[in-house]
């Protein structure tokens, strides 16, 4: 009613004129002239729609909050499980239309459809997060309080225009997720780790630990796993590296995939598992079930955290110990991060050749150091030489996956462990990603190359029927 007399916020298109710059002296200071630093752009994350769209979203949000509770009162919740999606959408649209007519709220066709979809997501799904979960281009969803939701697309973070109404709205969605898997989160238990129905990994931390509102991170589960051919096509590694890895997996070498968070370790492990023969019995152990193995004989295990009373925990080590009694040909551990490392190394040393796992490390040498540290943290007192000897005899190949500064993921190194030289584990790099430079758009320029070192396991490959040509070990010459 008073919109004609209300002050309009300046939109992005009609920005106020900039104030005249103060006069500057033509004489530069020596410090300014000698500076080699780039100017650092300071820009707030922006995803705000145009002012008109923002007001429309706010109005729809207010209407949605009003209707949601009344909708729950009118719906027969016990019958929701039996209703089809089409029937439920139709029922919600009908009840919503009646409620809008009762309140005298007039909406155009587009707004009414938007409202019906959001109410359907509130009732059956995860509210505002539902559209992001259904977006195939989004790989991570990061919630920093009710008004700030970031998404990751192609390795880059972007601020989305999706928001929650307030902290209560966000907490209601968090409770809906965790209660579905028998967990709870509140002030006495302010953080939780869970898995969504589609397999996506969910983590939340709520106030008072989260200062500015609840923090939520969702690592989305990929329904279509990437195979070796896909990764070669995307430039994650080369055909020569794929041929080497096929030989390494098929000849039952023990492989560790090393890398940082979000570097593609699980994707790489999934791809490597495609080389395993279909006749082998495979057991997988994970904190959150993410591996998608295509073999016939696969047994999947998932660890379990303690309940509210601190009981009922099933650790990865418990799963691993039990797996050793289940006659596996290979054991695949989704991620080794604690005391289960000693059981994993022993399994690799005692007839379970071809086992694989992932660890967090920035290089192959760091990966070996991390294994040593995990053994020490497990409380096992062993001389350092004995620890390194155990690692050197158990692990054959370390595949390093990295997420580069432009968001791309590459297999930056394939390194073999060849034994011990005194107290030091001897290693040799077979392939690497050679960085050359950076484009003006901050894209990495580089190429994959062999190091010129022949594989320590070449004879093993030949005896198993994988006679790789010597040319794959020749360095790439860039003209």
N, C-alpha and C positions, 0 to 999 in steps of 0.2 A: 504493500500500500504506500509506503513512504520511500520506495526505491528511487523515485525521481530526485528526492532531496538528500539521499544518502551519499556520503563521500565515497568515491570509487578508489580502490587501491590501484596504484600505478601498475599497469600490466607490463609484461616483458617487451611488448612491441612498442609501447609508448613510454619509454624510459625518460625520466626528467633530464633536461639538458645538463651537461656536465659543467661544474663551476670552472671559471677560467683558471688556467694553471698559473701559479705564481711565477713572476719573472725570475729567471735563473742567470747566474753569472756565466759568461762564456768561458771563464777560466776553470778547468777541471782540477780537482784535487789529485795529487799523485796516486792516492789510494784508489780512486775511482778509475783512473786511466789504466792502472796496472792490474785491475781485477780481471780474473779469468773465469769467475763463477757465472753460471747461467742464472738469469732471473728465475726465481721460483714462483710459478703461478699459484696464487691463492684464490681458490674458487670453491664456494660451498656446493655440496652435492645438491643437484636440482633435478626434480622430476615433476615439479608442480605443473599441472595443466593450466590452460588459460583461465583467467579469473572467472569467466562465466561457467566453465566446466567445473571449477572448484566449488563454486556456490551450489551448482546442481548436485554434485556428489555429496556435499554437506547436507543438503536438504533431503536427498534420498536416504542418507545415513540416519538422519533423525526419524524419518518415517519408518525405516526398517527396524529401529530399536523399539518404536511404539508397537509395531505390528508383530514382532517376533514372539513376545510373551503371549499375546492374545492368540497367535497362531498355534502355539504349543498347547494352549488351553482347549482349542477347537479340534485339534488333530487327535485321532485315536492312535497314540504312540505304540500300543501293543500290536497294532495291525501293520505297522510300517515295514516289518521284515518280510511280510508276505506280499506287499504291494509291489508292482513293477514300477520302474522309473517313470514310464509314461503316465501311469495312473496317479502316482504321487505328485508329479509335476502339475497334472491337471487339477488335482485336489487342492494343492497349495495355491494355484492361480485362482481357483474359484473362491476359496475362503478369503484370499487377499483382496479380490475384487469386492466382495461383500463388505469387508472391513473398511476399505477405502470409501465406499459409498456411504456407509454409516457415519464416518468421520467427516464426510464432505470434502475429501481430498481429491483434486482432479490432477491426473497425470496423463501425459501423452503416451502413445503406443510404445515408443522406445524406452521411456523411463519405467513403464509398467513391466516390460519384459526384463529389464535390468533388475528391478526390484524382485520379481518372481524368481529369477536365477539366484540372486543373493540370498533370499529367504530359503530356497531349496538347499543351497550350500550350508546355511546355518543349521538347518534341521538334520540333514543327512551327512554332511561333510565337515570340513574344517573352516567354514566361514570364509573370510577374505583370502586365506591361504590356498583355497581350492583352485582358483584360476591359475595360480603360480605352479601348483603341483601338476596341473594338466598341460602346462606349457612345456613342450618338448625341448625348447631352446635353453631352458633354465636348468642348471646343474646343481646350484646351491641356493638355499633361501636363508637369509640371515636377518633376524628380527632384533632391533635395538629399541625396545619399548614399543608402545602401541602406534606411534606416529612415524616410525622410520623402519622400513623394510627394504633391505638390499637383496639383489639377486646377482648371481654370476652367470654370464653368458660368454662363451668362447674364452674363458679364462680371465675375463674382466668384470669387476664389480660395478653394478649400476643401481642407483636408487630408483625403486619402483614407485608408482603412484598409488599403490595399494596401502591402506591403513586400517587399523582397528579403531573402534569408536573411543575406547578408553582402556585403562589397565584392567578393569573388571572383565571387559569383553575378551581381551587377550588371555587372561587367566582362565576364563571359561573354556576356551579352545584348548589350552594346555591341559586342563583337567580332563577334557573329553579324550585327548590322545592317551594320556598316561593311565587313566582308569580302564581303558580298553585292553591294556596289557597287564592289569593287576598291580599297577604301581600307584604311588601318590606323591604329591609335591606340595609343600606348604612351608611355613616359617621354620618348623622343626626339621624338615627334610627339604632344603631349598634347591636341590639340583637332582636331575633325573636323566637317565639314558634309556631310550626305548626304540622301538621299531614300528613304523607305520604299517598299515595293512598291505601296501604294495611293496614293502621291503626297504623303504627309505629309512635312513638313519636319523634319529631325532634326539636332540639334546636340549635341555632347558635349565635355566637358573633364574630363580624368582627373588623378589625382595624379601628380606632386607639385604641379601648378598648382592643382588643386582640393584645398583643405586638408582638408576634413572628409568626403571621399568624392567619387566621381565626380558631376559635374553634367550632367544631361541635360534638354534641352527639345525637345518635340515639338509642332509646330503642325499640328493634324490637317487633313487634306484633306477638304473637303466634297464628298460625292458628288452631292448635289442642290444645284445652284447656285441662289442667290436671284435672281429676276428683278426688274424694275422694279416690277411689281404687288405682289410680296411685300414689297419695301422700303417702298413707300407704305403698305401695310397694317400693317406693323410700326411705322410712325411715324418712319422714318429721314428722310423728306422728304415734301413734299406733291404732289398731282396737278399743281398749277401748275408746280412746279419740275421735275417729270418732263416736262411738255410743253415747257418751255424747253430742257431737256437733249436731248430728242429732236430739236428743231430745230437745236441746236448741233452734235450729232453728224452728223445727216443732211446738213447744209449744209457739212460738212467743216471745221469749226473745229478748231484744234489745242487739245487739252485736257490739263491737268495735274491729277491728283488728289493733293492734299496732305494730310498728316495724320501723327500720331504712330504709334508701334508699337501694333498691335492695334486701330487705329481703324476698320478696315474699308475700307482703300484698295483692296485687290485685289478685294473683293466689289463695291465701287462700280464699279471698272474693268470687271469682268465684266458688270455690269448695263448699263453704258453701251454696251458692245460689241454688245448685242442690237439697237441702233438702226442698226447698219451694214448697208447693203444686201447681199444675198446674192451679188450679181454681182461684188463687189469682191475683189481679191486682198489678203489680209492676211498679214503676217509678224509673228510674236511672238518676242521675245527675253527670256529670263528666266534668273536664277541657278538657281531651282528651279521647274520647270514647274507652275504653279498655275492659270493662266488656262484657262477652259473655254468657248471660243468655239463657237457653233453654226453659223457660216457654212460654206458648202461649200468655199470656196477659202482654206484656212488653212495656212500653213507655220510649224511650231513649231521654235524653236531654244533650246538650253539651253547656257549657258557651262560651262566645265570648269576646275576648279582644277588647279594643277601636281601631278605625281605625287611619289613619295617622293624622287626625284632632283632635284626642282625643275624638271622639264621637262614639256612637253605641255600647258601652260596655253592655254585658249581663252577670252579675256576677253569681256565683253559688247561692248566696243568692236570687237573682231575680228568678232563676229557682226553687229554693226550695219553695219560697213563692207561686209561681204559681202552683207548684205541689200539694200543700195542698188544692187547689180548684178543683183538678181533680179526687177526690174520690179514692185515692190510698189505698190499703190494707197495702202495705209496701213501704217504701222509702229507696233506696240504694244510698248513696252518695259516689262516687269513692274515694274522699279524702276530709276531713274537715281540712281546714288550716287557716280560717279567721273568719269574723264576721257571716258567715252562721251557726256557731256552735250553737248560741242561738236558731235559728229557728229549727235546727236539734233536739236539746234537747226538745224543746216545742212539736215538732211533735211526739217524742217518748213518751211524757207524755200525749198526747191528742188523743189517739185512734189509733195511727199508730204503734201498737206493732209489734215487729219482724223486725224493721228497722235496717239497718247495715251501717257502714261506716269504713273508715280507718283513722288513724292519725300517725304522726311521733313521736315516743317515744321509749325509751330503756327499759322500764319495765311497768308493769301495774300501779304502783304507779306514775311513771313519766307521764303516759298517763292521769291520773286524773289531775295532776298538769298542764299539757299542756292544757286540756280543760278549767281549771280555767284561765290560761293566755290568751287564745283566747277570752274568755268572757270579760276579762279586756281590751284587745286590741280593742274589738268592741265598746268600749266607753260606755258600760252599767254600771252604778254605782249601784252596789248591795252589800249588806253586804256579807262578805266571807261565813258566815254560810248559807245564802240564796242560794248562788251560789253552795255550796257543796250539799245542800239539793236537789237542782234541778238536779245535776249530779247523786246523789245517787238514786233518784227516777226514773230517765230516763234510766240509763245504768245498765244492769244486768250482762253481761259477758264481760271480756276483754281477747282477744286471742293475745298472744305475739308471733310474728314471728321474727326470728333473722337469720342473716347471720353470721356463725361462721368463725373463722380465716382460716379454710381450704377450704373455699368457699362453704361449704354445708349450706343448709337452713333447719332450724328446727323450729317446733312450741315449743318454749322453756317453755311456761307457759300458763295455762288456769286458770283465776282468776275470782271469783264471787264478785260482790259488794252486800253486805248484808244489808246496811242501814247506819245509823249515830250513832255514840257514842259521844255525846257532839258536838264538832265542827269538829270532825274527821270522814271521810268516812271509814267505816269498810269494810275490804276485807278479803277473804279467798282463798288461792290457792288450786286448786283441782288436777291438774296435772302439772308436770314439767319435764324438761330434765336435768338429773343429769350428769354432766361432771365428768369423772374419771381421765383422763390423756390424753397423746399425744403420738402417735406412732413416731418412728424415721423419718417417712416420713411426719410428721406434720399433720397427720389425727387425728381428734377428737375421743377420746374413751369415750363413755357414754351410757346411757340408759334412756328411759322414765319410769317414775314411778308416781303412785298416791301418794298423801301426807298423805292419811289416813283420810282425812276430808270428811265427807258425804256432798253431794250437798245440798245447802240451798233450792234448787228448786225441791228436790226429790218428794215431795208430788204433786207439779204441774205436774211433769213428769208422775206420776202414774195416776192422774186424766185425763190426755190427752192420756193415753194408752201407755206410754213409761215407763214401770216398769223396770228400770235398776237393774241388780243384784248387791247386796252389794259388791260382790267380785271386781268389777271394781275400787272401792275406796281404795282397800288394797294396801299398798306399795309393790313394786317389790323387792324381796330379791335376791341379786346377790351373787352367791357362789364363 
